Amino acid sequence: MAASADTPVLDLLANMTAESVVASDLDPQSLMVARVAALVATDAPAISYVLNLEAAVEAGLDATHVRGVLTAIAPIVGTVRVASALGKIADALEIELEAAELEAQSQE
């Protein structure tokens, strides 16, 4: 992926995410399950979910898988982290919708 002059940092982060998928010995779904769990455990910001949920969908994860991850890790990370993650996932989805709308408008 070539870096865009408009979003060089996001492009770098997206490239790093893609490279980690290639470099890991885990199958893509297992890798993304681990990444989603790590995002929750570290209380990652919404933009991290944007980058990783795109890769998770490409690896075959869906909302059911993500809910399963949240359910599995809740006793370890706690309800506060899971609740925070849910809010940030909602924010990430909103960011994605807004980005799609902007892209559609720029193509008109």
Summary of the structure (lengths in Angstrom):
residues: 108
radius of gyration: 14.5
end to end distance: 24.2
largest distance: 47.9
contacts: 279
relative contact order: 0.12
helix: 81%
strand: 0%
